Amino acid sequence: MPRMSSLPQHSRSSTFWSESAEGLHRIWWGVRYGQPLALLGGRLTRKDEYLAWFDTVESPVLRHTAGQWSFCRRAPTMVGAQAFNFFGIERVLSDNRGWHWRPWGENWLRNLHAFDDLVADGAEARFEWHEKLITNWIVANAPGKGVGWQSYSLARRIVNWIKWQVDRDGLNEVGRRNLVVQTRFLRQRLGASLNVAYPAKGPKALVFAGAFFEGQEAAGWRKTGVAVLRTVLRSGYFRARLEASDRYRNALVEDLLDLIQLDKMYPGLLDKEEVQRWQDLLPPLLAVAGDDLNPPEEESDAVVFPEPSAQDLRLYAQRLGLASAG
């Protein structure tokens, strides 16, 4: 069966957005925003040697925040201490093998590794579940191995852990160190993260980690994340993704709102003109935000995560003081 393009029909019909041109565009992103170690390490060195440097993490220093995180409404996905429901399919994580149990389906596992329940409605009542789940994930998921280290879930999880820490102060020293490891890993593969269904997630995660942590390395993450976001948001490929689906459009709206709130959590850290650009993008996106968020077919290989409704996004924008959101 031929591969289906991710672009809408009218975009696919143009010369520029032919399948070959789309492929070249993705390759360019991969080369431009990848790092040499990511491009060569898997071929020229043993994997253990390649990943060894991730274990060298000094005690990370967290930047002081100006308040607690205000969450966008999101339906819970944990229905028990080790039980999860994604798109109507409920399963129990009875032991560490479940993190990698392929028969559960690739997309179900991606959602499991994303930790969206940390930022879902009523999360405060599930705090102990979340603490134990994070500890279990760290033990069961060695750096670079398995679904949890794919960019689909990796970037989303980094942001969710940071939001949860800002709001609940739940990450211990091991969790904070592991978050550094995850961010380093994402940075090494940033080019590849732009080639997926949610190309803004990777740079957004770098901006979050770069604001969350102190130090020169964190400043580099932040600078790179902002620069890549600027490129991604201007690309024809990304605009075509927005036209293709309410799900991707709503995801972007939440991303932009999260970045605007991040600026409020760390006043003066992010460039004012950049924050203004993010705000300027929101009114037209909110105006056309919709609720065509149907779950994927059980056998589908689509990359899909639950996204907020249009109404919840508008309420979130209003809470952040964006008057035009109504």
N, C-alpha and C positions, 0 to 999 in steps of 0.2 A: 504494500500500500504506500503511495507517495506521501512524503511528509507534508503536513498542512502548515501553511504559513501562519504566523501569529498576527499578521496585519489584516485590517479590514479590506474588503474586496476593492474599493476604489483606490486604496493606497497600493495594493498589489498590482494593479493594472498599470501604474506609472512605470516609466523606464528606470527611474532612480531606485524605486523600491521593488525591483525584481528580486527573486530569491537569491541570486548570486550577489547582487549589491548588498542585500541585507547581511549575507554571510561575511562579506568583506568588511562591512561596518562593524560587526561584532568582533572580528579578528583584530581590527584596528584598536578597539577599546581594550581588548585583552593585552595587546602588546604595549599600548600607551600606559595603562595603569597597573600592569603587572610589575613585579620586581624580578631581577635576574635569578635570585634563589628559587622563586616559584616556578620560573620557566625552565630551569635547568636541573634543580635539585633532585627531582624524581628520577632523572635519567642518569645523572653523572655521579650520584652518591647513593649510598645505602639509605633506605628510608629512616632507619633508626638514627643515623648520623644527622640526617636532614632535620629531624624533629628534636634532636637533643637540646638545642639552644633554647627551645621553648620552656624548658624546665628551669632555666636560670631567671628567676623573677625576684627582684628585691621587694621588700615590703612596700606595697603601693600606697601612695599618699592620696587621699581623696580631697577634692576641692569642696570648700564650704558652700552650701546651697542657701538660697534666700527664702526657702519655704518647702512645703511638701508638694508632691506631685498631684495634679488634678487629672483624673483619668476620664477618658472617653468611655461611654457606656459600652459594655461588651458582655455577651452571655457567657456564664461559666462553662468550662469544659471538663472540670474535675467533678465527678459525681460520687467519689469516695476517696479514702486515703491513698489508694493506688489504682483508682478506676477513672477512666476517661471516656468521653463521648464526643466524637468528631463526626459531623454530618450524619447524625442519627445512628452511628455504629459505636456501640459500647464494648470496651474491652478492659481487662484487668492486668496491670503490670505486676505479675506475681513474683518475678525475680529479674535479675539483671539482663537475662537473655532477651526479655521483651523489647528492650531498646533497639534490638537489631533483628527482630523476628520478621523476616521478609514476607511470610504468608499474610501478614496483616495489611500489606499494601504499602507502596512507597509513599503515597501522599498522606495516609493515616500516620505513618511513622514521622514524616516531616512535621506534622502538627504536634505530635507527641514531644518532639525535641525543641519545639519553638517556645514552650512555656507561656503561652498566651493567658493561661489561667491566673498567673501572677498579677495581671492587670485587669482582670475581669470583675464584674459586679460582685460585691460581697467578699472580696479576696481576704479582707482582714480576718474573717471567721475561719479561713483555711490556712492561716499563717504557719501552723505547725506542719501541716501537710507539705507546704511549699518548702520549708526549711529542709525536711527530710528528703524531698524529691531532688532538690539541688545537690545535696550531699551524695545521694545515690547516683545522680547523673555524672558527677565528677569521678566517682569510683568506677563506673561502668563504661565510661567513654574516654579512652585514652586519646591524646591529641592526634588529630589527623585521620582517625579511623572511624568509619561508619557514617550513617546518614546524618548524624548530629553535627558533623563537621562539613557538610555540604553547605554552600552559601545560602540556599533556600531558608534553612532553619537557623544557621549560625548568626546571620545579621539580625534576624528577628529576636533571637534569644538574647543577644548582647544588649539590645535596647530594653527588652522586658526585665532583665536582671537589674539594669541600672535604674529604671523607673521604680522597681520594687524596693531597691536599696534606698533611693532618695525618699520614698514614702514611708518605708517600714524599718529601715536600718537592719535588714535581716541577713546580709552577707557577712560571714565570718572571714578570718584572714585567709583561709584556704579558698573560699569562694572568690574573694577579691583577686588573689593571685591567679586563679584559673580564668577569671575574666580578662586579665592581661594577656594570658596565653591565647584565649579565643580571639582577642582583638589583633594580636600579632599575626595569627594565622589568617584572619580575614584580610589584613593589609597585604600579606604576601600574595593573596589570590584575588585582589580587588578587581583586576581585569576580568577574570572569569565570572565574578559575581554580577557584572554588568550585562552578562549574556543570558540572563534568566528572566523569568516572568515579571519580577519586581526589581528593575535595575536601580531604583533609588534607595533600596534598603541597605546595600553595602556602604555607600558613602554616608548615609544617615547614621549608621552604627558607628562609623569612625568619628563623626562629629560628636556623637553622644559620649563615646569613650574619651575623646580628647578634651571634653569639658568636665567629665566626671573625675578624671585623674589629673594630678599635678605632674609637672616635669616636662623635660624636653621631648621625650618620646611621645607623650600625650599631645603636646603642641603640634608635633608633626602629623599625628593622626587627624587632628582637628583641621589643620591647614589643607591636607590632602582631601579630606572628606568634603569640605566646603568647595574646593576647586572642582572636584569631580561632579558634585551635585550640580554646579553651575553648567557644566558641559552636558550632563544627562538631561537636565530640564529644558535645554534649548534644542535637543536633537530631534530630527524628524522621526526617527524610530520610536522615541518615547511618546511623542504626540500621537503617533498612530496607535500605540498601545492604549492610550487613554480613550481614543475613539472606539476601540474594539470592545470595551467591557466596563460596566458600572463597577464591577469588583475592583479592577485595577485603578479606576478613577477614585473610588472611595478610599482605597489604600493610600494613594498619593495625597489626598486631602488630609487624612490622619497624619501622614508623615510630615507635611508642612506645618500642621497645627502643633505637632509634637516639637518640631524644631523651634517654633515661635515660643512655646512654653519653656523650652530649654534656655532660650535667651533670657526669660524672666527668672529662671532658677539661678542663672549665673550672669547677673547684670554686667554689661560692659565687656564681656569676654568675646562675643561674636561681633563681627563687623556690622555696623548699623545699616549700611547700604545693602548688604546681603540679606539681612533679616527683612528689610523693606521689600526686596524682590520677592521673597517667599510670601509676604502678606499680599502683594499685588497679584500674585497668581491665584489666590484663593477665591475671590468673589465670582469669577466666571466658572470655576470648577464647582463651587457650592451651588451655583444657580442650576447646573445641569446634573448634579449628583442624583443618582437613582438607586433603586433597590432591586435590580435584577441580579440577585446574589444566589442563584440556584446552586445547590451542591453538585459536585461532579458525579458522573456515573461511577459505581463502585469499581468497575474495571478500568476506569480512565486513568491515564498517566499524566493528566494535567496537574500543574502546580497550583494548588488552591488552598487558601487559608480563609477562615471566617473573617469578614470585614464589617465595620460598623454600618448601620443604616444611615441614609442621608439625613434623617431628622436628628439622630444622635450626634452626627458630625456638626450640624448647625448649632445644636445646644452646646457642644464642646467649644465651638468657635465663640459663641456668645460669652461663655464663662471666662474665656481668655481676653475678653474686652474688645472683640472684633465686631463692631456695631453692624457692619454691612452684611454680617452672616445671616441675618434674619431675612 
